[in-house]
Every structure is written in C-alpha cells, then in structure tokens.
C-alpha cells in the first residue's frame, strides 16, 4: 500500500512552511560546497568563487550540478534574479524532504502497521533538528534524504518492499554526494550480505554493476568540470581520515557525540528514543546498530559537528515513534509535549539565531543596482566563509573575504590570512591598504571587531550605514551584530 495522498500533501505544506521559516545560516558548507560552486559552473564570465576543497579536488561536481541545472533553467527563462537563485534550490530540497518524510512513513507501515507509521511520521515532523536542517542545501541534508529513500527499499525482515538494486543505487548516490554516507550503511549492507542466500549473485550482479555505474557517472561529471580524471572520493578519504586535516577546523573530545551531539539533535525526543530502543522487536536491532556504529566511527575523528550525524536521525525517529505508540495512557500528553518542546528550538534556530550573515547579503545586493557598481569593492572582515558569496549577489561585484585554507603544503610556520588578520587587525589593514586607491568602498564586520579597528575607520573616512542583528550568543570573533561601513569619499565622485 502506498502512503495516502493526504499525507504527502500535509508533508509538502509543512515543509514549505518550514523552508520559509528557516532564515538563518547554519554552516558555510550550505553555500560554499553547493550553491557557490553551481554559480561558478554556470557562469560564463567566470565570476564566482571556488574554495580550496575544489582546487585540491576533494569534492565532486555531481551534487552542485543539480543546482547548476536549476540556475541554467532560470537563466534560459530569463528569470535568473537573485531571489529566485536563492529560493529555488531550497524549495527543491524542501520537496525532497517532504517525499522523504512520507517514505519513512511507508517504510514503517510495511514492517509494522499504519498506527506505528503515523507516530513515526509525527516524530519526524516534530524534530527540531530536522526542521532546522532538511530544507538547507547541505550535502548532509541530501545524504540524509537519500538514506531514507534507500531504507525504504532495504530488505529488512518483514518488509515486502526490499529491492537490492534500488537501495544499493540510492546508497551509491549518497556516497557520491558525500563519501561518509558509507558509514551508516556498512552494518546494514553487511547484515544483508549475511542473510542473503545467493551471496555471489548479490555481489556480482548487484553491488558491482551499481557501483560501476554510479562511480563511472561521477567520474565523467568530474572529468568535464575539473578538466582531468579525478577520483574525489579517494582524495576526500585521504584528507579527512588518513591525514586528519579536518582538525584544522577544530577538535572535540572523543565522547562529544554521546554527551552532546546526539542528545542535542534528538532534543526532547531523547527519552522516547531510549524507551523505543528498549521496547523495539529484534528485527529493529539493525537500525540501532547503524546508529551506534555511525556515532562510534565519527567519534574517532577529532573534528566533530552536529550535522555529521544528521543521517542517523531518521533511524532514531523509528524508535521514537515505536515508543509513542506503546505509551498507553500517556499518548496524548507525550505527543503534545513533543510538539510544544520542539517548537521553540525550531523557531528560534530557524528565525533568530545566526541570521545576520544572510540578512547582510540584501544590503550587498543593492550595490548591484547602483550606477557606481563598477567602483564598489566589498571587503568582508569576518571569519572566513561567514557569509554566502556570489550565489546571493549574482552580479560581478568586486568582493573579497579573509582566506583560511588549511596547511596544504606542510609548511611548519603556516598561518592562514584570517589568523594573521585577527592577530593584529589594525596593523594588517594599514599594511594591506597603504594607499587610498586600494581601499574597499564597503567594509562588513562583526561588532566585536569595531573597537579594534576604529582608528583605521575614522582616518580613512568610513561611516557606519547599517547595523544587522546576528545572534544572542556572540562567541570569539563572532559578534552579536554585523556593521556595514561605507567610505564617504567613495560615493561623492
């Protein structure tokens, strides 16, 4: 039985609302590994920016190609205005998220019954972290959606929907988008292999052909855009696992995912997840194993982020729904508790926390319509990749930000540009802009930096033209507000 149409309509309506109620930034990768790359792929005039991951061939073009195709379609329809470039990819991700929600429902309906499926669906729609992440253009989001689609076709005991080709193809696709997608699937594929009678058939006629087709396609796409043969998945693995260069972006204690990562992304669902794990029948153990295994593997890598374990959240929701269904007298109050307790973090993180770096882009967009556009030069004096770039401006404006590639050359005294700047902001600016003709027309900075560079701003004739709220919890180099400074003499020509 397919999922009822009203369910899909409900999921689509909710996720569309979800999309418009998420106006904050999460991590730079949301733009820099997808939309910025797509914008650069599309652009004939070559204005666009590729980060070091692309110049070092660590990422593949298959995922950004999806967005580049949307951009191309908009361009052909002469509808490529900046607002559509921002919203169309997000709305596409939104539709995918809604279909994934319904697929999760169908999966549980097949292995359990409609009632349990409804509770799992409810838990999935309530989850604050899913709300925060599922409409973003992150590779982690795509990896999570593909994982749900693949789970639907996974031959779990009791499911009549098992289809090795389909689930393996979806897993392979997820691995192309983000090589780490292989982690949660290791125990599942291994378990499938153990229970499969025709083992040789599974490997020779299913795994190998599916693998060859997806890797082959990904290789050809990368060959077209890199201009040479590159196996990005291998480079990615070498960089993140063997050389462990990810620590450059911060390291956390080994237990972080257990003590903070998983409890935070589960949020109010945590007690239901634990209860569901205790109650669930044996055939669910493979899902739990996938969760534990994934968290353990990620715990061995020193650089940790909440979004890395996002793909196991749907597995957790199956247990939460199972728990909810078995709460006899407490069902209603438990459901109300879940709904209300997730609402606040979902709305706060979606509408308030870290919104300034996106809001400030609308000020930069206005420079595109300015007759003096060719003289404008925007310098973003923030931790690198704080804001999106050309995908949110869409005009050949001169822009610059502080660079921060990791130490790729093995130089022992390596310090990136952003760190050099922050060690002495005033000295750096005076040295960089020793001549007035080099000065940017606009400076964008976090409020915490203002005092340190105020002599430079005053001397060079900059005036504050806008203040944009960013966050209630400023940390380190990130301030509570963003200031836009414009050079007075600039606009008087």
C-alpha positions in Angstrom: 0.0 0.0 0.0 1.4 3.4 -0.9 1.3 6.2 1.5 -2.0 8.1 1.3 -2.1 11.2 -0.8 -3.3 13.5 2.1 -0.1 12.5 3.9 2.1 13.8 1.1 0.0 17.0 0.8 0.5 17.5 4.6 4.2 16.9 4.4 4.6 19.2 1.4 2.6 22.0 3.1 4.5 21.7 6.3 7.9 21.5 4.7 7.2 24.5 2.5 6.3 26.5 5.6 9.4 25.0 7.2 11.5 26.3 4.3 10.3 29.9 4.7 10.7 29.8 8.4 14.4 28.9 8.2 16.2 32.2 7.5 19.4 31.7 9.4 22.8 30.3 8.5 24.0 27.0 9.9 27.5 26.3 8.4 29.4 27.8 5.5 29.2 24.5 3.5 25.5 25.1 2.9 26.6 27.6 0.2 30.3 27.1 -0.4 30.0 23.4 -1.3 26.9 23.7 -3.3 25.4 27.0 -4.5 28.7 28.9 -4.9 30.1 26.0 -6.9 26.9 25.8 -9.0 27.0 29.6 -9.6 30.6 29.3 -10.8 29.8 26.3 -13.0 27.0 28.3 -14.7 28.9 31.5 -15.1 30.3 32.3 -18.5 32.1 35.5 -17.2 33.9 33.4 -14.6 32.9 35.5 -11.6 32.3 33.1 -8.8 34.5 31.5 -6.2 35.8 28.0 -5.6 37.2 27.2 -2.2 40.4 25.2 -1.7 38.5 21.9 -1.5 37.7 22.4 -5.2 41.2 23.5 -6.2 42.5 20.4 -4.3 39.9 18.1 -5.9 38.4 17.0 -2.6 34.8 17.4 -3.7 32.8 16.2 -6.7 30.7 18.2 -9.0 27.7 15.8 -9.1 25.8 17.5 -6.3 26.4 21.1 -7.3 25.4 20.1 -10.9 21.8 19.7 -9.6 21.7 23.4 -8.6 23.7 24.5 -11.7 20.9 22.9 -13.8 18.3 24.9 -11.9 20.3 28.1 -12.4 20.7 27.3 -16.1 16.9 26.7 -16.4 16.3 30.1 -14.7 18.8 31.7 -17.0 17.2 30.3 -20.1 13.8 31.6 -18.9 15.4 35.0 -18.2 14.3 34.6 -14.6 17.7 34.4 -13.0 17.2 37.1 -10.5 19.0 36.8 -7.2 15.9 36.0 -5.1 15.0 33.0 -7.3 18.6 31.8 -7.3 18.4 31.8 -3.5 15.0 30.2 -3.1 14.6 27.7 -6.0 17.3 25.3 -4.8 15.9 25.5 -1.2 12.4 24.7 -2.5 13.7 21.8 -4.5 15.4 20.5 -1.3 12.0 21.1 0.5 10.1 18.9 -1.9 12.7 16.1 -1.5 12.4 16.4 2.3 8.6 16.0 2.1 8.9 12.9 0.0 11.5 11.5 2.4 9.0 12.1 5.3 6.4 10.1 3.5 8.8 7.3 2.6 9.7 7.0 6.2 6.0 6.6 7.0 5.6 3.9 4.2 8.7 2.0 5.5 7.3 1.7 9.0 3.8 0.9 7.6 5.3 -2.1 5.8 7.4 -3.5 8.6 4.9 -2.7 11.4 1.4 -1.2 10.8 -0.3 2.1 9.9 -0.6 3.2 13.5 3.1 2.9 14.3 3.8 4.6 11.0 1.7 7.6 12.0 3.6 8.0 15.2 7.0 7.8 13.4 5.8 10.3 10.9 4.6 12.6 13.7 8.0 12.3 15.4 9.8 13.1 12.2 7.7 16.2 11.6 8.2 17.4 15.2 12.0 17.0 15.2 13.5 20.5 15.7 16.9 19.5 14.1 15.2 18.0 11.0 13.2 21.3 10.8 16.4 23.3 11.1 18.3 21.2 8.5 16.1 19.5 6.0 15.5 22.5 3.7 19.1 23.5 3.5 21.4 22.9 0.5 23.9 20.9 2.6 25.5 17.7 1.4 24.5 16.2 4.8 20.8 17.0 4.0 21.0 15.2 0.7 22.8 12.3 2.3 20.0 12.0 4.9 17.2 12.1 2.3 18.9 9.5 0.1 19.4 7.3 3.2 15.7 7.4 4.0 14.8 6.5 0.3 17.4 3.7 0.4 16.0 2.4 3.7 12.6 2.1 2.2 14.0 -0.5 -0.3 16.3 -2.2 2.1 15.4 -5.9 2.5 14.7 -5.9 6.3 13.0 -9.0 7.7 9.2 -8.5 7.4 9.4 -6.0 4.6 7.9 -6.9 1.2 9.4 -3.8 -0.5 13.0 -5.0 -0.5 14.8 -4.2 -3.7 18.5 -4.7 -3.7 19.1 -2.7 -6.9 17.1 0.3 -5.8 18.6 0.5 -2.3 22.1 -0.1 -3.5 21.8 2.6 -6.2 20.5 5.1 -3.7 23.3 4.3 -1.2 25.8 4.7 -4.0 24.3 8.0 -5.0 24.6 9.2 -1.3 28.2 8.1 -1.3 28.9 10.2 -4.5 27.3 13.2 -2.8 29.1 12.7 0.5 31.6 9.8 0.8 31.0 9.5 4.5 27.5 8.1 3.7 29.2 4.7 3.5 29.5 4.7 7.3 25.8 4.2 8.5 25.3 1.7 5.6 28.2 -0.6 6.5 26.4 -2.6 9.1 23.2 -2.7 7.0 24.9 -3.9 3.9 26.9 -6.4 5.9 23.7 -7.7 7.5 22.0 -8.0 4.1 25.1 -10.0 2.8 24.9 -12.4 5.8 21.2 -13.2 5.3 21.3 -13.4 1.5 21.3 -16.9 0.2 22.8 -16.0 -3.2 25.8 -14.2 -2.0 27.8 -14.3 -5.2 24.8 -13.1 -7.1 24.4 -10.1 -4.8 28.0 -9.0 -5.3 28.5 -9.8 -9.0 25.1 -8.9 -10.3 24.0 -6.1 -8.0 26.8 -4.4 -6.0 29.4 -4.3 -8.7 27.2 -3.1 -11.6 25.5 -0.4 -9.4 28.9 0.7 -8.1 30.5 0.9 -11.5 27.6 2.9 -13.0 27.5 5.5 -10.2 31.2 5.9 -9.8 31.6 6.0 -13.6 29.0 8.7 -13.9 30.5 10.7 -11.1 34.0 10.3 -12.7 32.7 11.6 -16.0 31.0 14.6 -14.5 34.2 15.5 -12.6 36.3 15.0 -15.7 34.1 17.5 -17.5 34.4 20.2 -14.8 37.9 19.5 -13.5 39.3 19.0 -17.0 41.2 15.9 -15.8 40.4 12.5 -14.4 40.0 12.7 -10.6 38.6 10.3 -8.0 37.4 12.8 -5.5 36.1 10.2 -3.0 39.6 8.9 -2.6 41.0 12.4 -2.1 38.3 13.1 0.4 39.1 10.0 2.4 42.9 10.7 2.3 42.4 14.2 3.5 39.8 13.6 6.3 40.9 10.2 7.6 44.5 9.5 6.8 45.9 13.0 7.1 43.2 14.1 9.6 43.5 17.6 8.3 39.9 18.2 9.4 41.3 19.1 12.9 42.2 22.4 11.4 38.5 23.3 11.8 38.5 22.4 15.5 38.7 19.2 17.5 36.4 17.8 20.2 36.8 15.1 22.9 36.1 11.5 21.8 32.8 11.3 23.8 31.3 14.5 22.2 28.7 12.8 20.1 27.5 10.8 23.1 27.4 13.6 25.6 26.4 16.5 23.3 26.0 15.6 19.6 23.2 13.0 19.7 21.4 14.4 22.8 21.2 17.9 21.2 20.0 16.8 17.8 17.5 14.4 19.4 16.4 17.1 21.8 13.1 16.4 23.5 12.9 13.1 21.6 15.8 11.6 23.7 13.7 9.8 26.4 11.4 8.4 23.7 14.4 7.2 21.7 15.8 5.3 24.7 12.3 3.9 25.6 11.8 2.8 22.0 15.2 1.0 21.9 14.2 -1.0 25.0 10.8 -1.9 23.5 11.5 -2.5 19.8 11.5 -6.0 18.4 14.6 -7.8 17.4 14.4 -7.0 13.7 14.9 -3.3 14.6 18.3 -4.1 16.1 20.0 -3.5 12.7 18.7 0.2 12.8 20.0 0.7 16.3 23.3 -0.9 15.3 23.6 1.5 12.4 23.1 4.5 14.8 25.6 3.2 17.4 28.2 2.2 14.7 27.9 5.6 13.0 28.3 7.6 16.2 31.3 5.4 17.2 33.1 5.8 13.9 32.6 9.6 13.9 33.8 9.7 17.5 37.2 8.5 16.3 37.6 11.6 14.1 38.7 14.7 16.0 36.7 17.2 14.1 33.1 16.9 15.1 29.9 18.6 14.1 26.2 18.1 14.8 25.3 17.8 11.1 27.7 14.8 10.6 25.3 12.5 12.5 22.1 14.0 10.9 21.7 10.9 8.7 21.1 8.7 11.7 18.2 10.9 12.9 15.6 9.2 10.8 16.7 5.8 12.3 16.2 7.3 15.7 12.7 8.5 14.8 11.6 4.9 14.1 12.3 4.1 17.7 10.7 7.3 19.0 7.5 6.5 17.1 7.6 3.0 18.4 7.8 4.3 21.9 5.0 6.8 21.5 2.7 4.1 20.1 3.2 2.0 23.2 2.6 4.7 25.8 -0.9 3.7 26.6 -2.5 6.3 28.9 0.2 9.0 28.2 0.0 9.0 24.4 -1.8 12.4 24.1 0.2 14.2 26.6 3.5 12.8 25.3 2.6 13.9 21.8 1.7 17.4 23.0 5.0 17.6 24.9 7.0 16.6 21.8 5.2 19.1 19.7 5.5 22.1 22.1 9.0 21.4 23.3 10.4 21.1 19.7 8.5 24.2 18.5 10.7 26.7 20.5 14.1 25.5 19.4 12.9 25.1 15.8 11.5 28.6 15.6 14.4 30.2 17.5 17.2 28.5 15.4 15.3 29.0 12.2 14.3 32.6 12.6 16.6 34.3 15.1 20.0 32.6 15.8 22.7 33.5 13.3 20.6 35.3 10.8 22.8 38.4 10.3 25.2 36.8 7.8 22.2 36.2 5.4 20.4 39.5 6.1 23.6 41.4 5.3 23.5 40.0 1.8 20.4 42.0 0.9 22.5 45.2 1.6 25.2 44.0 -0.7 22.6 43.1 -3.4 21.6 46.7 -3.5 25.0 47.7 -4.8 24.3 45.7 -7.9 21.6 48.2 -8.9 23.9 51.2 -8.1 25.2 53.2 -11.1 28.6 53.2 -9.3 28.7 49.4 -9.2 32.0 49.2 -11.1 33.7 51.3 -8.4 32.2 49.3 -5.5 34.5 46.9 -3.6 33.1 45.0 -0.7 35.5 43.5 1.9 34.1 41.1 4.4 36.2 41.4 7.5 34.8 38.3 9.2 35.9 34.7 10.0 36.2 33.2 6.5 33.1 32.0 4.7 30.9 33.6 7.3 28.5 34.8 4.5 27.4 33.3 1.2 29.1 34.9 -1.8 28.1 35.3 -5.5 25.2 32.9 -5.3 23.4 35.5 -3.1 24.6 38.6 -5.1 24.5 37.4 -8.7 26.3 40.4 -10.2 30.1 40.8 -10.9 30.7 43.0 -7.9 34.2 43.2 -6.6 34.2 41.2 -3.3 36.9 39.8 -1.1 37.0 37.9 2.2 39.7 36.7 4.6 41.1 33.4 3.3 41.7 30.4 5.5 42.8 27.3 3.6 44.4 24.6 5.8 48.1 23.9 5.7 48.2 22.0 2.4 51.9 22.5 1.7 53.2 21.1 5.1 54.8 24.4 6.0 55.7 24.3 9.7 55.1 28.0 10.3 51.9 28.1 8.4 49.3 30.7 9.5 46.2 31.5 7.3 45.2 35.0 6.3 42.3 35.2 8.7 44.5 34.3 11.7 47.2 36.8 10.6 44.5 39.5 10.4 43.0 38.7 13.8 46.3 38.6 15.5 46.7 42.4 14.7 43.7 43.8 12.8 44.7 47.4 12.8 48.3 46.7 11.7 47.1 44.3 8.9 44.6 46.9 7.5 47.2 49.7 7.5 49.7 47.4 5.7 47.2 46.0 3.2 45.7 49.3 2.3 48.8 51.6 2.5 47.4 53.5 -0.5 44.0 55.2 -0.6 43.3 53.9 -4.1 43.3 50.3 -2.8 40.6 51.0 -0.2 37.4 49.0 -0.3 34.2 51.1 -0.7 32.4 48.9 1.9 33.6 47.0 4.9 31.5 44.4 6.6 32.4 43.3 10.1 31.1 41.8 13.4 30.5 44.3 16.2 33.4 42.8 18.3 35.9 44.0 15.8 34.8 47.6 15.6 36.7 49.0 18.6 40.0 47.5 17.5 39.9 49.0 14.0 38.1 52.3 14.8 41.3 54.4 14.2 41.5 53.0 10.7 37.8 53.6 10.0 38.0 57.2 11.3 41.2 58.0 9.5 40.1 56.6 6.1 36.6 58.3 6.3 34.3 55.3 6.8 30.9 55.8 8.2 28.5 53.2 9.6 25.5 52.8 7.3 23.8 49.7 8.7 23.6 47.5 11.8 22.3 44.0 11.3 21.3 41.6 14.2 23.1 38.3 14.1 22.9 36.3 17.4 22.2 36.5 21.1 25.2 34.3 21.9 28.3 36.0 20.4 31.4 33.9 20.7 35.1 34.8 20.0 35.3 36.5 16.6 31.6 36.4 16.0 29.7 39.4 17.4 26.0 39.9 18.2 25.6 42.4 15.3 27.1 43.0 11.9 28.1 46.5 10.9 28.3 47.8 7.4 30.7 50.7 6.8 30.8 52.8 3.7 33.7 55.1 2.6 32.3 58.6 2.5 34.5 59.9 -0.4 33.7 56.9 -2.4 30.2 57.9 -3.4 30.9 61.6 -3.9 32.7 61.2 -7.3 
